[in-house]
Amino acid sequence: MKKVVIIGSGFSSLAASCYLAKAGFQVTVLEKNDQIGGRASILEADGFRFDRGPSWYWMPDVFERFFADFGHTVADFYELVKLSPAYRVFFEGAEFVDIPDNPEAIVAIFEKLDPGSGKRLNAFIARAKKNYEIAMGGLVYRPGESLTELVSWPVIRRLHLFVTSIAREAKQVTMNKNLQRILEFPVLFLGAKPQDTPAFYSFMNYADFGLGTWYPKGGMTQVVLAMEKLAIGLGVKILCNHEVSQIAVSNSKVTSVVVNGTPLETDLVVSGADYAHTETLLPDTYRNYSQSYWKKKTFAPSSLLYYIGLKGDVKGLQHHNLFFDTDFEAHTRAIYNHPQFPEKPLFYANFPSQNDESLAPPNSSSAFFLIPVGVDLEDTEAVREHYLDLIFSRIKAHTAIDLKDKVVFKKSVGVTHFKERYHACRGNAYGLANTLMQTSVLRPSLRNKKLGNLFYTGQLTVPGPGVPPALISGKLVSELIINAAV
């Protein structure tokens, strides 16, 4: 039985561990931190429970497909609730829009705010649905090893969608700036500006409008716990507080990994840790990419994150809230064009205890705030405090709710945290942006090109950033290994 060491325990690593164990490999997962899940681990303090990172449950079919590969359904492990409304979007002034949980009601909102846009939105959603069927029907389940993977009649017929942008598509639906922001929002999960994201990725709009926004009771950590249970049941060994400091090579093969100063022999290594960091564990001659390569890549944003415990309730706010009440383009320029902390940032406010009382003590509420920022920035506690005050003042301006006086617990992290806790290249929070030149075969390879028994998985390789793509990435790398062993 071949031994496989998997570095890291995020979604892609856990997915790979399950597939490889099912195929008969002896799998050990090594996690440097004190709990599994990577960015999806959990923070517990003073009776509050916070998901550290991912908080949106989109594309439920990808999760079902993963568990179905092992003879299970999602319902075997956790309870899903469809959110209605899915989320609220705040705009300048007193305006806000609640996004319903069905396409027909969304079309009605567009038509009311911009007469004539409803018909165009219907056509846009139909195209987005077809793109989703093509993407999930096989395109994103390909390993990115050859351009021939993209050659199919449905894709060829949509080549024009790879050279035009989501931003342009949004303008063709409506000239209402607020409604354009709603159409552009889903691709922010892909980590790139709407102007730089190919229109084919409108399949994310179908994920939003067509499939809806869901919540796993207990938080996103329930998905991690489900995958852990599945992995252990398949014989996977998972070890926390085990940091890999070196990948040892002999005769052009990985022979062991050095863990907490001790060599651990293995036949294969899969790294779900940060790709660029993993390469620093190798001798220079065996790396796929140079440090200059990573410096030239377009990374998805980093983030300022806030975990806030509040006394009392937060009526007047939804589970998911997007504050698009400032200049959208100015913020994206601050992330990508001239990296700096934005003067007037967009932000996301999540109040999961609105639907899950288990996340906060009695008569209390839990909150999670996120401000996207550029990579390579140096955040400080003073910087984070400044932006938290800004978040509180903007929420108060829109809702008359003074959250600042309700705070009983707070913790904030930023770019430096991503570097230290996850060894994230340049402090990225989401991976590489899905721009045209960083799509499919143009993303970092799942294989080490010089070592036949070293592989990579996760957000810096295919198919890209996000939780569903991470599950897919774990499956893709496992298939490469399993097929090579046959």
Beta strands, then each sheet from edge to edge (+ up, - down):
strand 1: 3-7
strand 2: 26-30
strand 3: 42-45
strand 4: 48-51
strand 5: 80-82
strand 6: 87-90
strand 7: 96-99
strand 8: 214-216
strand 9: 237-239
strand 10: 244-250
strand 11: 253-259
strand 12: 262-265
strand 13: 268-271
strand 14: 302-311
strand 15: 320-323
strand 16: 347-350
strand 17: 364-373
strand 18: 407-413
strand 19: 454-456
sheet 1: 9+ 2+ 1+ 13+ 19+
sheet 2: 3+ 4-
sheet 3: 5+ 8-
sheet 4: 7+ 6- 15- 16+ 17- 14+ 18-
sheet 5: 10+ 11- 12+
end
